[in-house]
Amino acid sequence: MTNRVLMPPRSFVIGDVHGCSATLRRLVDDTLRPLPHDHIYLLGDLIDRGPDSRGVLDFIFELQERGLAVDSIRGNHEEMCLQAGDDYHHLDLWNANGGQATLESFQADGPGDIPHRYRAYLGSLPHCIQLDKFVIVHAGLNFDLPDPFKDTFAMLWTRSPAVVPQRIGGRRLICGHTPVPLGQLEASLNSSKIMLDNGCFFVGRPGMGSLVALELETMVIHRQENIDL
């Protein structure tokens, strides 16, 4: 029997969770079964739409307390949540995109009622993470600029398919944000823009409704069907 402790470190990138805490827990604990020397990256959009955004963040905190390396980038839904307290326009935008489900998970009347620990965590999330062979970003990069890393709005919101690997050190992009069916997701593994949002929240749509993790060392996809909805 193989001793998993002797396995080399693994890195996993997980697509948009959108408040589906039970699905995330099942994927991580039952399928990925990470060891202390493994690394988990999340593509943002941890919150909104699904029933338990608080539970998603609590599970991330739990994993970190177990001694696991878990890092997330900021998605547009985290950005909307952080801006929602500024004015009614931002609050309406957030509520129109699933923010009410997040408030309900915290039993909060407004974004100001979300405990500081959670808002501080969301506010600490970076817009991208650069690895040796990959750039991990929620939506994409603006390759119209001399420095694509200068446009943080594009990192959160763009749906442009454009990727110029030589502009980012020959790396490939790994993104979420745009839900794609499983077949398109798998095809993207051979492209310069890997798309890992399988529309976890969109249960019932053909080819969607799962939370996906990509193991970077093997480029193997691990999938967990939504069990929250």
N, C-alpha and C positions, 0 to 999 in steps of 0.2 A: 504493500500500500504506500502510495506517495506521501511523503511528509510535506504538508503544505508550507511549513515554516521555512523550508529550504528553497521554496520557489523564488525566482527573482521578482523584484518590485513590479507591480502592475499599475497602470494609469487608466482610469475610466472617465469618460465624459458623458454626462447624463443630460438629456434634452429637457424641454420645458415641463415643469411639474404641475404648475397651475393649481395649487391647493389640494392635490391628491396625495395625502400623506400616507394612507395605507398602501397605495400602489408603490410609492417610493420605498417604504419600509420593506415591502415584500421583495422588490427588485434588489435592494442592497443586501438585506440580511439572508435571503433565501437563495438568490441567484449569484450575485457577485461575491458575497462572503469575504469582504476585504480583510486583509491582515494589516498589522500596524505599519508595515513599510510600504503599503500601497497608497495611491493618491486618487481621490475622487474630485472631479471638477463638475460643476453644475453650470448650465448655460443661461441662467437667469430665468425670469418669469416663474419664480418660485411660488408666487401668490396669485390670488384672484381666480374667479370662475369656479374652481372646485370647492368642496365643502370644508376643508380644514387647512387653511393657510397657516394658522398658528401651529398646527401639528407638524407641518413641513419644517418650519423654522425650529421648533422644539427638537425634531429628529436630527437636524443638522447640528444643533448644540449638543445633543446626546452623543452623536458620532465623534465630535471633537473631544468631548469629555472622556470617551473611550480611548483617546490617544490617536485617533485616525486623522490623517491630513485631508481635510475637506475644504475646498475653496469654491466660491461661486462668483460669477461675474454679474453685473447689473443688467437687468432687462428693462424694457420699456414699462412693464407693469410695476416694477420697483420704483422707477422714476416717477410714474404717475402717482403712486402712493405717497412718495416723499413730497411731491408738489401739491398734493390735495389740500393741505392746510393753508395754502397761500391765498386762495381766492375761490369764489364759487365756480369760475370757469374750470379750474383744474379739478375741483371736487366733482363737478358734473361729468367731466371727461373720464375720470377714474371710475365713477359709479356706472357709467355707460359701458365700461369695459371689464366689469366683474368685480369692482371694488367693494360693492355691498356684501358680497360673499366673504371677503376678508374681514370686514367690520363685524359681521355676524360670528365669525370664528373666534373673535376676541371679545364678543359681547360688548362691542364698543358702539357708541352713538356717532362718533366721528373720528377722523384720523388722529386727533389730539389725544384720544382716549387709549390708543394703542400704547402699551408699556414702552418705556424708554429703551429697554434692552433690545427690543425688536426693531424699532425705528433706527437706533444707532447701528445695528448690524446692517440693515438695508443701506443706510447712508455710507457705510464703509466699503461697500462692494466696488471693485474696480470695473472699468468699462471693458477691459480686455486683459488677457493673460498670454504672454508670449513664451512658448516652449521651443525646444531646439528645432523641431520639425513642423510645428503647428502654431497657429494663432487662434486662440479661443475667444470668440466674441459673440454677443447675442444675435445681432442681425447681419452685420457685414461691415465693410470698410468702403470709404469713398476714394476710389482710385483716380478721380479727377483732380485730386490735390497732389502736390509734390510729396507731401507726407501724409499718407492715408490715416495715420494715427492721431492727427490733429482734429478730426471731425468726430466728436463724441456723439453728436445727434445721429449721424449715420450708423454708428455702432449700436444704437438702440432701436432705430426705426427703419433703416433702408431695406428694400426688398430687391435691390439690384443684384443680378447674377454675376456681375463683372468681378473678376479676380485677376490680378497681375502678380503672379508669384514672385517674380524677380524684384518687385517693389517692396516685398516684405521678407527679404532674405531667402527666397526660394521656398518659403514655408507654404503650407496649405491652410485654408481657413476651415474652422469647425464652427458652425452656427446653429442657432435655433430660430425662433421668431416666426418663420413661415411654415405652417403645418403642411406636411407632404405625406402621401400614401407610402406604405412600406416599400413598394417596388421602386419608387423614385428615390426614397431614402437610400436603399441598398445600391442603386446605380450611382449615387453621388459619392460613394466610397472610392470610386475610381476617377474622381474629378478633383479640381483644385478648390472646390467649395463643397464641403461635406455638410449635409443638412440633417440634423438629428431630431427635429420636432415632428413626431408622428401624431400630433394632435391628441395627446392623452385625454383631454377633456371631451373630444368629439367622438364619444362612443356611438356606434351605429353607422358612422360614415364608412364607406368601403375603403379598406386598407388602412384605417386609422384607429385610434382609441387605445394606443399602447404607450407606455413610457419606455424609452430606449436608452441603452448605455452602449458606448463604443469603447472597446478595449484597445488602446492605442498600440500596444506592442504587437498584437496579432491582427488588428483591424477586424475583429469579430464583434458582431452585434449581439447584444443580450436584450431580450424584450420581455416586458411584463404587461399583460392586458390590464386595463383599468379595473380595479376592484372597489373603487370608492363610489361609483355611480351605478 
